[in-house]
Amino acid sequence: MFNRTFIALILAGLTFFLAGCENYSADYYSSGEVGRSTKVYYGKITAMRSVTIKGSNSIGAVAGAVAGGAGGSTLGSSTAANVAGAAGGAVVGGLIGGAVQQAITTQKGVRYTVRLSSGKSMSVVQGTKPYMHVGQQVKVLYGSKTRIVPR
């Protein structure tokens, strides 16, 4: 029983670590974005505001439920107690795991408003890097994800 619980806890920890690696920086690209074309628009930042980018909690909830279920199944001395412990542990573990992942993956961001050279305006939320300021000339990279980068 100890080995199963230990392995579940290790897997849950690794899942939290990997889930916390999400990055909203304009300098970060996933492997699926490599080789894809994007449209480029030019403009100037007219406004910016700090925002909080809320993290996700789905992977943490699943990992927590698995770990909680494995840990809870070791409680009691009968099959019924083991099943009840596993069910209770899965529910509690899922709630805790989801909350932990959301806390780990929540990060600061910036909502930029850009006046494009065409005269239209657009707003994009992204991570805090690279730092840009109101009045700065920028490129808007419009593809599977929209990014604003310095010109």
Backbone as CSV, one residue per row, in Angstrom:
resi,resn,N_x,N_y,N_z,CA_x,CA_y,CA_z,C_x,C_y,C_z
1,MET,0.821,-1.204,0.000,0.000,0.000,0.000,0.863,1.267,0.000
2,PHE,1.945,1.243,0.771,2.811,2.415,0.861,3.395,2.769,-0.499
3,ASN,3.833,1.781,-1.254,4.453,2.040,-2.557,3.476,2.705,-3.520
4,ARG,2.238,2.253,-3.536,1.231,2.820,-4.424,0.958,4.280,-4.060
5,THR,0.841,4.580,-2.792,0.607,5.952,-2.343,1.806,6.834,-2.675
6,PHE,2.997,6.336,-2.419,4.213,7.090,-2.693,4.326,7.427,-4.179
7,ILE,4.072,6.459,-5.039,4.145,6.681,-6.492,3.092,7.704,-6.932
8,ALA,1.882,7.612,-6.382,0.827,8.560,-6.740,1.215,9.980,-6.323
9,LEU,1.814,10.113,-5.147,2.231,11.439,-4.687,3.357,12.001,-5.544
10,ILE,4.300,11.166,-5.950,5.384,11.612,-6.835,4.817,12.072,-8.176
11,LEU,3.890,11.289,-8.747,3.279,11.683,-10.024,2.503,12.986,-9.895
12,ALA,1.796,13.153,-8.778,1.052,14.394,-8.567,2.006,15.578,-8.474
13,GLY,3.113,15.416,-7.768,4.104,16.489,-7.655,4.698,16.863,-8.993
14,LEU,5.026,15.870,-9.806,5.562,16.150,-11.138,4.542,16.862,-12.003
15,THR,3.288,16.460,-11.887,2.230,17.102,-12.662,2.102,18.569,-12.283
16,PHE,2.120,18.870,-10.972,2.044,20.264,-10.530,3.224,21.054,-11.067
17,PHE,4.411,20.477,-11.023,5.595,21.174,-11.507,5.467,21.490,-12.995
18,LEU,5.081,20.500,-13.782,4.968,20.711,-15.228,3.836,21.662,-15.567
19,ALA,2.742,21.593,-14.822,1.613,22.490,-15.083,1.969,23.928,-14.740
20,GLY,2.885,24.125,-13.808,3.287,25.466,-13.422,4.227,26.120,-14.413
21,CYS,4.605,25.416,-15.462,5.577,25.944,-16.423,4.935,26.744,-17.547
22,GLU,3.629,26.953,-17.502,2.956,27.712,-18.550,3.485,29.141,-18.569
23,ASN,3.719,29.680,-19.762,4.349,30.982,-19.884,3.588,31.813,-20.910
24,TYR,3.208,33.031,-20.514,2.449,33.904,-21.405,3.294,35.026,-21.991
25,SER,4.606,34.907,-21.943,5.498,35.919,-22.476,5.410,35.949,-24.002
26,ALA,5.609,37.128,-24.574,5.629,37.253,-26.036,6.848,36.573,-26.625
27,ASP,7.831,36.252,-25.797,9.055,35.609,-26.268,8.982,34.087,-26.224
28,TYR,7.884,33.521,-25.746,7.755,32.082,-25.565,6.892,31.486,-26.677
29,TYR,7.379,30.454,-27.306,6.635,29.761,-28.362,6.586,28.276,-28.048
30,SER,5.454,27.648,-28.297,5.352,26.204,-28.123,5.861,25.515,-29.385
31,SER,6.181,24.251,-29.288,6.693,23.521,-30.452,5.664,23.471,-31.580
32,GLY,4.393,23.516,-31.269,3.353,23.494,-32.290,3.272,24.779,-33.107
33,GLU,3.889,25.856,-32.617,3.855,27.133,-33.333,5.032,27.317,-34.278
34,VAL,6.010,26.463,-34.173,7.203,26.583,-35.015,6.817,26.299,-36.465
35,GLY,7.243,27.162,-37.362,6.977,26.974,-38.786,5.633,27.500,-39.252
36,ARG,4.826,28.041,-38.361,3.540,28.607,-38.761,3.715,30.081,-39.095
37,SER,2.995,30.525,-40.099,3.113,31.930,-40.483,2.152,32.781,-39.651
38,THR,2.511,34.043,-39.492,1.664,34.999,-38.793,1.599,36.283,-39.597
39,LYS,0.504,36.992,-39.458,0.395,38.309,-40.073,1.075,39.302,-39.143
40,VAL,1.665,40.330,-39.703,2.344,41.345,-38.907,1.674,42.690,-39.169
41,TYR,1.249,43.333,-38.083,0.685,44.673,-38.154,1.585,45.596,-37.349
42,TYR,1.627,46.861,-37.733,2.444,47.837,-37.021,1.536,48.832,-36.318
43,GLY,1.975,49.291,-35.171,1.167,50.252,-34.439,1.913,50.843,-33.265
44,LYS,1.137,51.523,-32.399,1.709,52.195,-31.237,0.827,51.895,-30.030
45,ILE,1.460,51.615,-28.894,0.710,51.342,-27.668,0.073,52.642,-27.192
46,THR,-1.254,52.615,-27.009,-1.972,53.799,-26.549,-2.412,53.676,-25.094
47,ALA,-2.457,52.464,-24.571,-2.834,52.257,-23.170,-2.316,50.898,-22.723
48,MET,-2.094,50.778,-21.437,-1.700,49.500,-20.867,-2.204,49.433,-19.432
49,ARG,-2.506,48.204,-18.997,-3.031,48.013,-17.649,-2.567,46.668,-17.131
50,SER,-2.142,46.630,-15.870,-1.747,45.366,-15.243,-2.979,44.501,-15.012
51,VAL,-2.849,43.222,-15.282,-3.934,42.267,-15.072,-3.363,41.015,-14.403
52,THR,-4.248,40.182,-13.908,-3.869,38.879,-13.379,-4.377,37.828,-14.340
53,ILE,-3.487,36.969,-14.798,-3.867,35.876,-15.693,-4.138,34.671,-14.805
54,LYS,-5.401,34.311,-14.704,-5.817,33.226,-13.825,-5.310,31.896,-14.353
55,GLY,-4.722,31.115,-13.475,-4.185,29.821,-13.858,-5.282,28.780,-14.044
56,SER,-4.901,27.659,-14.588,-5.843,26.563,-14.784,-5.771,25.618,-13.594
57,ASN,-6.768,24.748,-13.459,-6.758,23.825,-12.336,-7.102,22.396,-12.712
58,SER,-7.263,22.104,-13.988,-7.744,20.778,-14.393,-6.735,19.669,-14.142
59,ILE,-5.484,19.860,-14.530,-4.485,18.801,-14.341,-4.240,18.565,-12.863
60,GLY,-4.186,19.645,-12.090,-3.972,19.513,-10.652,-5.107,18.778,-9.977
61,ALA,-6.336,19.022,-10.426,-7.483,18.341,-9.838,-7.415,16.841,-10.111
62,VAL,-7.050,16.472,-11.322,-6.941,15.045,-11.663,-5.809,14.391,-10.880
63,ALA,-4.649,15.044,-10.861,-3.510,14.482,-10.129,-3.818,14.388,-8.645
64,GLY,-4.462,15.403,-8.092,-4.833,15.369,-6.676,-5.833,14.279,-6.377
65,ALA,-6.772,14.063,-7.280,-7.760,13.001,-7.081,-7.099,11.630,-7.099
66,VAL,-6.149,11.437,-8.018,-5.434,10.155,-8.080,-4.639,9.935,-6.798
67,ALA,-3.895,10.959,-6.384,-3.088,10.832,-5.169,-3.974,10.653,-3.942
68,GLY,-5.046,11.438,-3.861,-5.965,11.320,-2.725,-6.657,9.976,-2.691
69,GLY,-7.057,9.492,-3.858,-7.700,8.174,-3.924,-6.753,7.068,-3.512
70,ALA,-5.514,7.151,-3.969,-4.518,6.136,-3.601,-4.239,6.188,-2.103
71,GLY,-4.076,7.397,-1.587,-3.817,7.540,-0.156,-5.014,7.124,0.681
72,GLY,-6.196,7.524,0.260,-7.415,7.189,1.004,-7.729,5.712,0.998
73,SER,-7.310,5.007,-0.044,-7.611,3.576,-0.131,-6.840,2.753,0.897
74,THR,-5.832,3.341,1.507,-5.054,2.619,2.518,-5.692,2.723,3.897
75,LEU,-6.730,3.536,4.038,-7.388,3.700,5.324,-8.334,2.541,5.592
76,GLY,-8.437,2.167,6.819,-9.392,1.131,7.206,-8.844,-0.266,7.038
77,SER,-9.607,-1.230,7.591,-9.160,-2.627,7.550,-10.104,-3.513,6.761
78,SER,-11.138,-2.928,6.173,-12.064,-3.736,5.377,-12.159,-3.170,3.966
79,THR,-12.725,-3.961,3.076,-12.890,-3.506,1.697,-13.778,-2.274,1.627
80,ALA,-14.861,-2.269,2.407,-15.777,-1.128,2.408,-15.064,0.136,2.880
81,ALA,-14.238,0.010,3.908,-13.491,1.164,4.419,-12.472,1.642,3.397
82,ASN,-11.825,0.715,2.704,-10.858,1.091,1.673,-11.538,1.834,0.530
83,VAL,-12.714,1.355,0.111,-13.453,2.000,-0.980,-13.914,3.398,-0.548
84,ALA,-14.450,3.504,0.669,-14.909,4.805,1.180,-13.728,5.765,1.313
85,GLY,-12.606,5.263,1.794,-11.414,6.095,1.928,-10.911,6.569,0.576
86,ALA,-10.943,5.672,-0.413,-10.494,6.045,-1.754,-11.402,7.117,-2.354
87,ALA,-12.709,6.955,-2.183,-13.652,7.933,-2.733,-13.482,9.290,-2.048
88,GLY,-13.426,9.272,-0.722,-13.247,10.522,0.019,-11.913,11.174,-0.296
89,GLY,-10.873,10.355,-0.369,-9.543,10.878,-0.677,-9.485,11.484,-2.069
90,ALA,-10.191,10.859,-3.014,-10.202,11.379,-4.387,-10.889,12.743,-4.449
91,VAL,-11.995,12.896,-3.741,-12.710,14.180,-3.743,-11.860,15.275,-3.102
92,VAL,-11.353,14.987,-1.905,-10.545,15.984,-1.194,-9.252,16.280,-1.968
93,GLY,-8.597,15.228,-2.466,-7.371,15.414,-3.235,-7.608,16.220,-4.494
94,GLY,-8.734,15.985,-5.171,-9.065,16.741,-6.382,-9.259,18.217,-6.089
95,LEU,-9.956,18.529,-5.000,-10.165,19.930,-4.634,-8.852,20.616,-4.268
96,ILE,-8.060,19.944,-3.464,-6.778,20.529,-3.061,-5.839,20.657,-4.265
97,GLY,-5.760,19.603,-5.070,-4.880,19.627,-6.242,-5.243,20.733,-7.217
98,GLY,-6.542,20.929,-7.444,-6.986,21.998,-8.339,-6.629,23.370,-7.803
99,ALA,-6.813,23.569,-6.493,-6.488,24.861,-5.890,-4.987,25.133,-5.930
100,VAL,-4.179,24.105,-5.682,-2.729,24.281,-5.702,-2.257,24.628,-7.113
101,GLN,-2.761,23.900,-8.123,-2.328,24.187,-9.492,-2.742,25.593,-9.911
102,GLN,-3.946,26.000,-9.542,-4.386,27.345,-9.923,-3.494,28.397,-9.281
103,ALA,-3.110,28.198,-8.031,-2.224,29.158,-7.362,-0.850,29.185,-8.019
104,ILE,-0.353,28.029,-8.450,0.971,27.956,-9.062,0.977,28.595,-10.452
105,THR,-0.096,28.416,-11.214,-0.102,28.874,-12.609,-0.642,30.288,-12.799
106,THR,-1.198,30.917,-11.767,-1.661,32.297,-11.880,-0.446,33.209,-11.953
107,GLN,-0.481,34.171,-12.875,0.659,35.073,-13.029,0.213,36.471,-13.426
108,LYS,1.119,37.394,-13.326,0.852,38.785,-13.698,0.955,38.937,-15.210
109,GLY,0.168,39.849,-15.744,0.205,40.131,-17.169,-0.106,41.591,-17.423
110,VAL,-0.150,41.960,-18.700,-0.451,43.335,-19.109,-1.450,43.274,-20.266
111,ARG,-2.467,44.120,-20.181,-3.382,44.282,-21.321,-2.948,45.546,-22.052
112,TYR,-2.470,45.355,-23.283,-2.027,46.463,-24.125,-3.132,46.830,-25.103
113,THR,-3.358,48.131,-25.284,-4.223,48.611,-26.353,-3.303,49.255,-27.378
114,VAL,-3.452,48.834,-28.631,-2.569,49.293,-29.701,-3.410,49.937,-30.801
115,ARG,-3.001,51.138,-31.220,-3.601,51.767,-32.401,-2.761,51.338,-33.586
116,LEU,-3.397,50.570,-34.495,-2.694,50.061,-35.674,-2.512,51.169,-36.705
117,SER,-1.579,50.978,-37.615,-1.330,51.975,-38.662,-2.560,52.159,-39.558
118,SER,-3.460,51.191,-39.568,-4.698,51.307,-40.343,-5.720,52.215,-39.672
119,GLY,-5.456,52.587,-38.404,-6.388,53.425,-37.659,-7.252,52.633,-36.688
120,LYS,-7.333,51.322,-36.855,-8.103,50.483,-35.947,-7.306,50.246,-34.665
121,SER,-8.019,49.920,-33.601,-7.367,49.594,-32.336,-7.640,48.147,-31.979
122,MET,-6.705,47.563,-31.239,-6.902,46.208,-30.735,-6.279,46.108,-29.360
123,SER,-6.751,45.133,-28.603,-6.256,44.923,-27.252,-5.772,43.489,-27.128
124,VAL,-4.619,43.307,-26.496,-4.033,41.978,-26.326,-3.522,41.845,-24.899
125,VAL,-3.822,40.718,-24.266,-3.275,40.402,-22.947,-2.138,39.423,-23.134
126,GLN,-1.011,39.704,-22.480,0.126,38.797,-22.535,0.930,38.957,-21.248
127,GLY,1.981,38.158,-21.116,2.848,38.231,-19.946,3.565,39.572,-19.862
128,THR,4.310,39.751,-18.793,4.954,41.045,-18.537,6.256,41.256,-19.294
129,LYS,6.764,40.237,-19.960,8.018,40.378,-20.706,7.765,40.171,-22.179
130,PRO,8.342,40.914,-23.064,9.221,42.043,-22.807,8.424,43.249,-22.320
131,TYR,9.053,44.077,-21.504,8.384,45.276,-20.993,8.259,46.300,-22.117
132,MET,7.067,46.883,-22.246,6.820,47.938,-23.232,6.068,49.057,-22.531
133,HIS,5.968,50.224,-23.161,5.347,51.377,-22.524,4.422,52.092,-23.500
134,VAL,3.553,52.937,-22.952,2.636,53.731,-23.765,3.466,54.636,-24.679
135,GLY,3.068,54.697,-25.934,3.774,55.506,-26.925,4.805,54.718,-27.719
136,GLN,5.104,53.513,-27.284,6.127,52.706,-27.965,5.592,52.130,-29.270
137,GLN,6.430,52.171,-30.306,6.108,51.562,-31.597,6.276,50.046,-31.464
138,VAL,5.298,49.290,-31.949,5.319,47.838,-31.778,4.879,47.130,-33.053
139,LYS,5.174,45.837,-33.071,4.637,44.932,-34.091,3.614,44.051,-33.394
140,VAL,2.482,43.840,-34.045,1.473,42.911,-33.551,1.574,41.671,-34.426
141,LEU,1.942,40.558,-33.815,2.073,39.285,-34.529,0.765,38.539,-34.343
142,TYR,0.026,38.383,-35.425,-1.323,37.824,-35.367,-1.326,36.452,-36.028
143,GLY,-1.449,35.398,-35.235,-1.476,34.031,-35.742,-2.318,33.175,-34.825
144,SER,-1.812,31.969,-34.478,-2.571,31.119,-33.564,-2.690,31.785,-32.198
145,LYS,-1.701,32.581,-31.840,-1.745,33.444,-30.660,-1.325,34.828,-31.134
146,THR,-1.885,35.846,-30.527,-1.511,37.208,-30.883,-0.497,37.692,-29.857
147,ARG,0.568,38.303,-30.346,1.619,38.817,-29.480,1.955,40.248,-29.899
148,ILE,2.386,41.017,-28.911,2.886,42.360,-29.190,4.348,42.372,-28.807
149,VAL,5.196,42.819,-29.742,6.635,42.866,-29.489,7.167,44.229,-29.912
150,PRO,8.260,44.672,-29.301,8.839,45.959,-29.707,9.271,45.924,-31.169
151,ARG,9.197,47.067,-31.810,9.640,47.184,-33.208,11.131,47.203,-33.296
